[in-house]
Amino acid sequence: MKEILSGNEAIARGAFEAGVKVASAYPGTPSTEILENISTYSSINSSWAPNEKVALEVAIGASFGGARSIACMKHVGVNVAADPLFTLSYTGVGGGLVLIVADDPEMHSSQNEQDSRNYAKFAKVPMLEPADSQECKEFTRLAFELSEKFDTPVMIRSCTRISHGKSIVSLSEPVTGLPEPKLVKNPPKLVMLPGNARVRHPLVEQRTLDLSTFGDSWEINRIESRSEEIGIICTGVTYQYVREALPEASTLKLGMVYPLPKKLINEFAATVKKLYVIEELDPFIEEQVLAMGIPVIGKEIIPLCGELSPGRIRVAFEKAEIIPASETKNVIEEKLIPRPPNMCPGCPHRGVFYLLNKANAYVTGDIGCYTLGFMPPLNAMDTCVCMGASISNASGIVRSLPPEEQRRVVAVIGDSTFLHTGVNSLMEMAYNQAPATVIILDNRITAMTGRQENPASGYTLAGVKAPEVDIPDLCRALGIKHVRILDPYDLEETKKVLQEEMSRAEPSVIITNRPCCLIKDDSRFSKSALLEVVQSDCTGCKACLRIGCPAIEWQPDAEGKKGKSFIDPLLCTGCTVCQQLCKFNAIRQVK
Amino acid sequence: MADSITNVLLVGVGGQGILLASEILAEAFMIAGFDVKKSEIHGMSQRGGSVVSHVRFGEKVYSPVVPEGEGDILFGFELLETRRYLNLLRPGAKVIVNDFMIQPPSVLLGNDRYPENLAEEISQRFTDFKLIDGLKIATEVGNQRVANTVLLGAVSKHLKLDDRVWQKALQKMVPAKALQVNLKAFESGRSL
């Protein structure tokens, strides 16, 4: 049977076919849909973890118990999960364990474009890289076999174009006859004290050598001989671009990107006149091939930053005069009005950022929809580093500032990000009494990645009712004395509380309590009465435009000098934030 | 490069139903027996940003993204976004556009003006051009929300697939509740 699947759907299918029993993840573009799809298979216990470290540790526990298990995350998630990953490499596995990492070259939805292949080498674990959805499924199955055969966790690296690209996949039946999970004691292998770990480390080094030899004859690493003039080593989606851009070139397509199959690379190098490595981001393969003493060209001509594409590869080869220049395409570069993403109409964050801007706050930001508070006209974010950093950045910045500047520092963080790594940061802030203000924008969901449940939302991945983290009580338990809860649609109240807490020379937390307006469950979010601009009362003062709501449009008059505002009835959710800004009472409920 | 491949681009604004339309397209090509690949960016773009979806079909498709300058058909849900992605097309490509404007943030704020005469400008660069009022037709069919299916119907005329293939793809991809109105919308687009 054949289906068109995204890479993420295919990885989920592969996990199902491999007999995976436990899956854990924290959402992150472009990896999110892997666990969402895994959760459709009832044979797999799948759940959201509060962060990637916990997700990997849940998978490790399941593996130690003998079950095949999988953890999924985006590239920066591996930074959070790196701690268990490096020691997991020493312990090895019980049931097979696969860590899926989805990179985001070009940073379509990320804060950096780190190349996760470096983690495989750093942690000394094998990594596979599929080139389409069929391989996503196949490699996931193979990764479990490899994991158990070599007693190692296996990483699979996807990227945005693989995870969110779709192609045709042949489905198979799940494997049967896997051993039943049970407790087996083996402290020398699983208790990583120095004495035990010293025994494990040499085994890890030998494993890498063995895997390299295994890769020499593993069919997922394959030589495709075409012209002997140009030979290209490539992996993953880059292989597809190479086939498109340089159809005559011979290729060594690597399914396993670490450790490299050295004999096979030597063999390929000997059959071509000129050897190239085409890889996205870092010269990961290139440097290893050079270290083998094989002359190879890579980043000298291929960009280090951003995604590749058939066009970019062709241009690189044309510029280096390796292939003749094609006819110049009639590319007209011109400036068009950009269309950046924006907070949704009715977003509960909008009014808060409007007031932070008015209060001349210095806002340490975090990762989520609310990072869009950076955009004009709100312009209310001054830093954004990584998950959870808003609070600790605020805690650090106030330490060297004079009191009048300390007061301006406000950290903003969402509910899911707070639970991810913000709790530790707030613990630090309370412990060391850093006098900054923290706003937890609690919209009851992990919104940016497409509305996933989290430990404070009250539901599990499967939609089953779950205990809710009591965020105000948690803050108090950490030692925050001043915890304020408010309705972010009430600008007067929000402004008042913000002023009070900002002027307080102690740590304090403000929690907003309106749900994300994209939550589809009516019991959690429903629209309020629709608003309109009564045109006869609108003076054209533009006050309502200062919140940047996509539902409000400026309609200039014929000369373009004056105009009036207009509310799009299809977009308005009736949040009333604009209404509160109108001094002329021109924004009213539609009768 | 691969002349046996047809490259379709669907462009517009996050929330316009571009992903569903491209899913239906890809499904139809698979049912018709072609190799097919598709690619787009999720995430940030869902928040009202610019969206482009690549759908490629033929005997054997490698890259999931359309090489720059090789797009054969552009299927635009919005005028400014159609204008934005013209550089992805080959000379002489076919352009089918929804006669619809969504103001970008700077226009909503009154800082910029939405460009005028976009349809005319596009039709001068790409003479194989068709402008469709998807919203009006969808409203006639009975549901504004199926404008994307009207457009898909209009595009389907240029893709040489059998009626039955399209019906099968729609049946598979559209929720049962909405199937009838979508079939009707598709038909009105196809008969334009």
Interface residues (C-beta under 8 A of the other chain):
Chain A: K2 I4 T29 P30 H108 S109 D132 T160 R161 H164 G165 K166 S167 I168 V237 Q240 Y241 R243 E244 A245 P247 S309 P310 G311 R314 K329 N330 V331 I332 L336 I337 P338 R339 P340 P341 N342 M343 C344 C369 L372 M375 P376 P377 M448 T449 G450 K542 L545 G548 P550 I552 E553 W554 P556 G560 G563
Chain B: M1 A2 V13 G14 E23 A26 E27 M30 D35 V36 K37 K38 S39 E40 I41 H42 G43 M44 S45 Q46 R47 G48 G49 S50 V61 Y62 S63 P64 V65 P67 E68 G69 L80 E81 R83 R84 N87 P91 Q103 P104 P105 S106 V107 L108 L109 G110 D112 R113 Y114 P115
